[in-house]
Amino acid sequence: MERNTKSRRQLVAMKQSLFDQGLLDEQFIQLEELQDDANPNFVEEIVTLYYRDSLRLITSIEQALKERNMLDFNKLDTLMHQFTGSSSSIGAKKVKAECNLFREYCSAGNIEGCLKSFHQLKKEYASLKKKLEAYFQLARQVGDLEAECHSK
């Protein structure tokens, strides 16, 4: 039981740290509020879908950016608009901010700004993914410990 309490405190601290670092916003909490006993991994499943879908968008954006002599800022903006929406839906605050900055550079026709922003976006994206994976791993462990306690 003490191990479960310690693990639960770690989980709460880890989640708070994601907010303190500005990685997540209140949308993540709203997702967690939709999670229940019938679907205990709801948030993790939504985040997994986000990463699967956003990987496709990142690849498409990279391809579009490689066409420097025929760069289509409207296409880039459309792709980034989709990425912004997806990021917003899980509460990926820093990723969403970089998406918006990228879109501003697209509007201005600033290729260097787009490239710089996209590089930063990918760093924020990877950082959040790594931290959320650790968070969900700990959440599963806490869930397993709680299930173990309830079965005794």
C-alpha positions, 0 to 999 in steps of 0.5 A: 500500500505504501509503495502505491502511495509513493508511486501515486505521488510520483505520478502527480509530481510528474504531471505537475512538472509537465504543466510547470514546464509549459508542455501541457495546458488545461486541455490535457486535464479535460481529456483526463476527466473523460477517462473512467473505469470503462476506458482506463487508458483513454488519454494514453490511447488519444495521445498514441493516435495523436503521435501516429497521425502527427508523424504523417503530418511531419513527414508531409511538411518535411517533404513540402519544405524540401521543394524550396524552389517551388515552395507552396506556403498555402500547402504548408499552412494547411498541413500545419493547421491540421497539426495545430488542431491535433496538438491543441486537442491533447493540450500540447502547449509548446508544440501548438505555440510552435505550430502557430509561429510556423503559420505566421512565417508561412503567412509572411512567406519567410522560408528561413523562419519556417525552417527554424520554427519547424526544427524547434517544433520537432524538438518540442514534439520529441521532448513531449513524446518522451515525457508523456511515454514515461508518464503513461508508463508510471500511470500503468504501474500505479493502475496495476498496483491499485488493481493488485491492492483491490484484489487482495 
